[in-house]
């Protein structure tokens, strides 16, 4: 039996290095855009419209799913990501879906030097913030996001349910975020400082992603500490949820 070859072995804190082309090429398969759209049921669109947002910055664009979806709904979108491979795929996917918006590669820690003015909303989705392992970096980045928002602006940031994962209760229903059926995702390692996910693909490819397993209350506290006035949390798109049962936790932070 042939042992699956790893797709990458980048250090945990090398965010861009973890997203090598073989993984990026599989990313849309992992998400399954049609099933993802059916699961969300315009959750983020309705949040942004409720906040009267028009100009939206997607700081974790990935392959472009949310940037393209929001552009299709009439939002003025700027798409950013730290990975050159992801940004290139966003450009290609946007063109394929008949959408045109500004796309840029940017490290969150120097975000403001890349931006053209402020935004009504920032979305940081796909459990991207946990790629920051140092608390100082998380604080600095959230402060960058706060500064990049107009008064009354909203930040939407999500993460996997690390509260449950750190209690060794990992689950991935496949009903909400990663809806594709072609990969198996498991937790290869978990402790208070590191979560290593293992992705096994039908063609034998294997990849590991390593992130900081942030707790829900920890992120809410950081959001308030960095200047946001209120934080509302959702589990798998529901405001009333059991933290032991959901796949993802979503934080909606508002700036006065």
C-alpha positions in Angstrom: 0.0 0.0 0.0 1.4 3.4 -1.0 1.6 6.0 1.8 -0.1 9.3 0.7 2.5 12.0 0.0 2.1 15.2 2.0 1.1 18.3 -0.1 3.2 20.6 2.1 5.2 20.7 5.3 5.5 24.4 6.0 6.0 25.7 9.5 2.8 26.4 11.4 3.3 30.2 11.3 4.1 30.3 7.6 0.5 31.0 6.5 1.3 31.4 2.8 3.6 28.4 2.8 0.8 26.1 4.0 -1.4 27.0 1.1 0.6 25.4 -1.7 -0.8 25.0 -5.2 -1.9 21.3 -4.9 -4.0 22.2 -1.9 -5.4 25.4 -3.5 -6.3 23.3 -6.6 -8.4 21.1 -4.3 -10.0 23.9 -2.2 -13.1 24.6 -4.3 -13.8 20.8 -4.3 -13.5 20.9 -0.5 -16.0 23.7 -0.2 -18.5 22.8 -2.9 -19.8 26.3 -3.7 -23.4 25.2 -4.5 -23.9 23.2 -1.2 -22.2 26.0 0.8 -24.6 28.6 -0.7 -27.5 26.4 0.2 -26.3 26.0 3.8 -25.7 29.7 4.4 -29.0 30.8 3.0 -27.8 34.4 2.6 -26.7 34.6 6.3 -23.8 36.9 5.7 -25.7 38.9 3.0 -28.5 39.6 5.5 -26.0 40.6 8.3 -24.3 43.1 6.0 -27.6 44.5 4.7 -28.8 44.8 8.3 -25.7 46.8 9.1 -26.4 49.0 6.0 -23.0 48.1 4.6 -22.1 48.8 1.0 -18.3 48.8 0.8 -17.0 45.4 2.0 -13.4 44.2 2.5 -13.0 40.4 2.4 -9.6 40.0 4.2 -9.5 36.1 3.9 -10.7 35.7 0.3 -9.3 32.2 -0.2 -10.5 31.1 -3.7 -13.1 33.9 -3.8 -16.3 32.3 -2.7 -17.6 35.0 -0.4 -16.1 37.9 -2.4 -17.9 36.7 -5.5 -21.1 35.9 -3.7 -21.2 39.4 -2.1 -20.4 41.1 -5.4 -23.2 39.2 -7.1 -25.5 40.7 -4.3 -24.5 44.2 -5.2 -21.8 45.0 -2.6 -18.7 47.0 -3.5 -16.1 44.3 -2.7 -12.3 44.4 -2.2 -10.8 40.9 -1.9 -7.5 40.3 0.0 -5.6 37.3 1.1 -2.1 36.6 2.3 -1.6 33.7 -0.1 -0.5 34.5 -3.6 -1.9 31.1 -4.8 -5.3 31.9 -3.2 -5.4 35.4 -4.7 -4.7 34.1 -8.2 -7.5 31.6 -7.8 -9.8 34.4 -6.7 -9.1 36.3 -9.8 -9.8 33.3 -12.0 -13.0 32.4 -10.2 -14.2 36.0 -10.3 -13.7 36.2 -14.1 -15.4 32.8 -14.5 -18.4 34.1 -12.6 -18.5 37.4 -14.5 -17.5 39.6 -11.6 -14.9 42.3 -11.4 -13.5 43.8 -8.2 -10.2 44.9 -6.6 -8.1 41.9 -5.6 -4.8 42.2 -3.6 -2.3 40.2 -1.7 -1.8 41.6 1.8 -0.5 40.6 5.1 -3.0 41.6 7.8 -0.3 43.1 10.0 0.4 45.8 7.3 -3.2 45.9 5.9 -3.8 49.7 6.0 -0.9 50.5 3.6 -2.7 48.5 0.9 -6.2 50.0 1.4 -8.0 52.7 -0.4 -10.0 54.4 2.3 -12.2 52.7 4.9 -15.0 50.1 4.7 -18.5 49.6 6.0 -17.8 46.0 6.8 -14.9 43.6 7.0 -15.3 39.8 6.7 -12.7 37.4 7.9 -14.1 34.0 7.2 -13.0 30.4 6.8 -11.4 30.1 10.2 -8.5 32.3 8.9 -7.7 34.3 12.0 -6.4 31.2 13.9 -3.4 31.3 11.5 -2.0 33.9 13.9 -0.3 32.1 16.7 0.9 35.1 18.8 -1.6 37.0 20.9 0.2 40.3 20.1 -0.4 39.6 16.4 -4.0 38.8 16.9 -4.5 42.0 18.9 -2.6 44.1 16.3 -4.6 42.6 13.4 -8.0 43.2 15.1 -6.9 46.7 15.8 -6.0 47.1 12.1 -9.5 45.8 11.2 -11.1 48.2 13.6 -9.1 51.2 12.2 -10.1 50.2 8.6 -13.8 50.4 9.4 -16.0 53.4 9.1 -17.9 54.6 12.2 -20.8 52.1 12.7 -18.9 49.5 10.7 -19.1 45.7 11.4 -16.4 43.0 11.5 -17.6 39.4 10.9 -15.0 36.8 11.9 -15.4 33.1 12.3 -13.4 30.0 13.5 -13.8 26.3 13.9 -15.3 25.3 17.2 -12.0 24.9 19.0 -13.9 24.9 22.4 -15.2 21.5 21.4 -12.0 20.4 19.6 -9.9 21.1 22.6 -12.2 18.9 24.6 -11.6 16.2 22.0 -15.1 16.6 20.6 -14.2 17.4 17.0 -17.0 17.1 14.4 -17.4 18.2 10.9 -20.9 17.6 9.7 -20.2 18.8 6.1 -23.5 20.7 6.2 -22.3 24.2 6.8 -18.8 25.2 5.7 -16.7 22.5 4.0 -19.5 20.8 2.1 -17.6 18.8 -0.4 -17.6 15.1 -0.2 -14.2 14.3 -1.7 -12.0 14.8 1.3 -11.7 13.5 4.9 -10.7 16.0 7.5 -9.5 14.9 10.9 -7.6 16.4 13.9 -4.1 14.9 13.9 -3.1 16.9 17.0 -4.7 19.3 19.5 -3.4 21.1 22.6 -3.8 24.6 24.0 -1.4 26.1 21.5 -1.6 24.1 18.3 -4.3 22.3 16.2 -3.1 20.2 13.3 -5.8 19.3 10.8 -5.2 16.5 8.3 -6.9 16.5 4.9 -6.9 13.2 3.0 -8.1 13.4 -0.6 -9.4 10.6 -2.9 -6.3 10.7 -5.1 -4.1 9.9 -2.2 -3.0 13.4 -1.5 -2.6 14.4 2.1 -2.1 17.9 3.6 -1.8 19.3 7.1 -2.9 22.8 8.2 -1.7 24.0 11.6 -3.5 26.8 13.4 -3.9 28.3 16.9 -7.0 26.8 18.5 -8.7 30.0 19.7 -11.6 29.8 22.1 -14.9 31.6 21.5 -14.7 33.7 24.7 -11.1 34.4 24.0 -11.8 36.0 20.7 -14.8 37.9 22.0 -12.6 39.4 24.7 -10.0 40.4 22.2 -12.6 42.1 20.0 -13.8 44.2 22.9 -10.2 44.9 24.0 -9.3 46.2 20.5 -12.1 48.8 20.4 -15.3 47.1 19.3 -18.3 48.0 21.3 -20.5 44.9 21.0 -19.9 41.3 20.0 -22.7 38.9 19.0 -22.0 35.2 18.5 -23.6 32.6 16.3 -23.0 28.8 15.9 -23.5 27.4 12.4 -25.6 30.5 11.5 -27.8 30.3 14.6 -27.9 32.7 17.5 -29.2 30.1 19.9 -26.7 27.2 19.8 -24.9 24.6 21.9 -21.2 25.2 21.9 -20.6 21.4 22.1 -22.6 20.8 19.0 -21.7 23.3 16.3 -18.9 23.1 13.6 -18.1 26.9 13.5 -18.6 29.9 15.7 -19.2 33.3 14.1 -18.5 36.7 15.8 -20.2 39.9 14.7 -18.3 42.9 16.2 -19.6 46.4 15.8 -17.7 49.7 15.9 -19.4 52.8 17.3 
